[in-house]
Amino acid sequence: MRTEDVPPDSAPDLDALYAPPSEMITKAVLDRLIDFHRDYLKAATFFCLATGSDAGLDASPRGGPPGFVHVIDPRTIAFADWPGNNRIESMRNVVRDDRVGMLFVFPGLEVFLRINGRARISTDPDLLATLGEGQRRPKAATIVAIREVLMHCGKAVNRAKLWAPESQLDRKSLPGIGTFAAAVLQLGEDKAEEFDAGYYEAMRGDLY
């Protein structure tokens, strides 16, 4: 059933289903970074970026060395765009709809950091130099004006047992990317293993 086919009055009364958030949770939603948030951003190596447009919503991963998301001031952060699959959907979306959401994941910790705001794409040379890694300079960067910043509990991490060693998947337990590519590109199955080898080499070696 499509969402538009669901009668409006069939939506549940969420306020009746759930208790309101505690005072501490409500007051912890800020419109600016404080030193506490800065400490986490200095350690952050991964987040998921949510964007949207009239065509729909999108979420994509972003990663880098600790502190790859730079704090410009208490209400502004920025991060570089590094090579991916060249769909550049997030940046295209930001051009059309500047609302963004960021969910930071901290390996080994049972807490998330969330930032919601308005974004714009920049090619300012000075900013790109600041966001560079070694001798590498990104082609573009995303600047986010913060509207909300909050810490989110890590119950989902524990439900998933995300950091438990026994939760780590064996690559061979699922079809490889080569199998997918062989099907989509209509390649022979003998090409799957070759594609897999090239894929993992690129994922680990062609980062910039």
C-alpha positions in Angstrom: 0.0 0.0 0.0 1.3 3.4 -0.9 1.5 6.2 1.7 -1.0 8.3 -0.3 -3.5 5.5 -0.2 -3.6 5.5 3.6 -6.6 7.5 5.0 -5.4 10.5 7.0 -7.4 9.5 10.1 -5.7 6.1 10.2 -2.5 7.6 11.6 -1.9 6.6 15.2 -1.9 9.1 18.0 1.8 9.2 18.7 1.5 11.4 21.8 -0.8 8.8 23.3 1.6 6.0 22.5 4.8 7.6 23.8 5.7 9.5 26.9 7.2 13.0 26.3 11.0 13.3 26.4 12.6 14.2 29.7 13.5 17.7 30.6 17.2 16.8 30.2 16.6 15.5 26.7 14.6 18.6 25.7 17.2 21.0 27.1 20.1 19.2 25.5 18.9 20.1 22.0 21.0 23.2 21.2 21.3 25.6 18.3 25.1 25.8 18.5 28.1 23.7 19.4 29.6 23.7 22.9 33.0 22.4 24.0 31.4 18.9 24.6 30.3 18.7 21.0 33.6 19.9 19.7 35.4 17.1 21.6 33.2 14.6 19.8 33.7 16.2 16.4 37.5 16.1 16.9 37.2 12.4 17.3 34.6 11.8 14.6 35.6 9.6 11.6 32.2 8.7 10.1 28.7 10.1 9.6 25.7 9.6 7.4 24.4 12.6 5.5 20.7 13.0 4.8 19.5 15.3 2.0 16.4 15.7 0.0 14.7 17.3 -3.0 11.4 17.2 -4.8 12.5 13.8 -6.3 12.8 12.2 -2.8 15.3 11.6 0.0 18.8 10.3 0.1 21.3 9.2 2.7 25.0 8.6 2.1 28.1 7.9 4.2 31.0 10.2 4.8 34.3 9.3 6.4 37.8 10.5 7.1 40.5 10.8 9.7 39.6 12.2 13.2 38.4 15.7 12.9 37.7 15.6 9.2 34.6 17.7 9.9 35.9 21.1 10.7 34.3 23.5 13.2 34.4 27.0 11.7 32.5 28.6 14.6 29.9 27.5 17.2 27.1 27.6 14.5 29.0 26.4 11.4 30.9 23.3 10.3 32.4 22.2 7.0 33.6 19.0 5.4 35.3 18.1 2.1 33.9 16.1 -0.7 36.2 13.3 -1.7 35.8 10.9 -4.7 32.9 8.4 -4.5 30.7 7.0 -7.1 30.3 10.4 -8.9 26.5 10.4 -8.5 27.1 13.5 -6.3 23.4 13.3 -5.2 24.0 14.9 -1.9 25.5 18.0 -3.4 22.9 18.2 -6.2 20.2 17.9 -3.5 21.7 20.7 -1.4 21.6 23.0 -4.4 17.8 22.4 -4.7 17.0 22.0 -1.0 19.5 23.1 1.6 18.1 21.1 4.5 20.5 18.4 5.8 20.8 16.0 8.7 24.0 14.4 9.9 24.3 11.3 12.1 27.7 10.7 13.6 28.7 7.1 14.6 31.6 6.6 17.0 33.2 3.1 16.8 33.1 1.4 20.2 30.9 4.1 21.8 27.2 3.8 22.7 26.2 7.3 21.7 25.5 9.2 18.5 25.8 12.9 17.6 23.2 14.5 15.4 23.3 17.8 13.6 20.5 19.3 11.6 21.0 22.5 9.5 21.1 24.3 6.3 23.9 23.6 3.8 25.6 25.2 0.8 28.4 24.0 -1.5 31.6 26.0 -1.6 34.7 26.0 -3.9 36.5 28.7 -1.9 40.2 28.0 -2.3 41.1 29.0 1.3 38.4 26.7 2.7 39.4 23.8 0.5 43.1 24.3 1.6 41.9 24.1 5.2 40.0 20.9 4.5 42.8 19.2 2.5 44.4 16.0 3.7 48.2 16.0 3.1 48.9 17.4 -0.4 45.4 16.6 -1.5 42.7 19.2 -2.1 39.0 18.5 -2.6 37.1 19.9 -5.5 34.3 21.2 -3.3 33.1 21.3 0.3 29.9 21.5 2.1 29.3 24.2 4.7 26.5 23.5 7.3 24.8 26.3 9.3 23.7 24.5 12.4 20.0 24.6 13.5 20.0 21.7 16.0 22.7 19.7 17.6 22.0 16.9 20.0 23.4 13.7 21.5 21.4 10.5 20.8 21.3 7.4 23.0 23.1 4.3 21.7 20.4 1.7 22.3 20.4 0.9 18.6 24.1 0.0 18.8 23.3 -2.5 21.6 20.3 -3.9 19.9 22.4 -4.6 16.8 25.4 -5.7 18.9 27.3 -3.5 16.4 30.6 -3.4 18.2 30.6 -7.0 19.3 33.4 -9.1 17.6 30.9 -11.9 16.8 28.8 -9.4 14.9 31.5 -8.8 12.3 30.3 -10.4 9.0 32.4 -12.8 7.0 32.7 -11.3 3.6 32.1 -14.8 2.1 28.8 -15.1 3.9 27.1 -12.8 1.3 27.4 -12.4 -2.5 30.3 -10.2 -3.4 30.1 -6.9 -5.3 31.5 -8.8 -8.3 28.4 -11.1 -8.3 26.2 -8.0 -8.4 28.2 -6.4 -11.1 28.2 -9.5 -13.2 24.4 -9.6 -13.1 23.8 -5.9 -13.7 26.4 -5.6 -16.4 25.6 -9.0 -17.9 29.1 -10.2 -17.5 30.1 -13.9 -17.3 30.2 -15.4 -13.8 34.0 -15.9 -14.3 34.3 -12.1 -14.2 32.8 -11.8 -10.7 36.0 -12.8 -8.8 38.1 -10.5 -11.0 35.7 -7.6 -10.3 35.7 -8.3 -6.6 39.5 -8.1 -6.5 39.5 -4.8 -8.3 36.7 -3.4 -6.1 38.4 -4.1 -2.8 41.7 -2.8 -4.1 40.0 0.5 -5.1 38.0 0.8 -1.8 41.2 0.6 0.2 43.7 2.3 -2.1 42.0 4.9 -4.3 40.6 7.0 -1.5 41.4 10.4 -2.9 
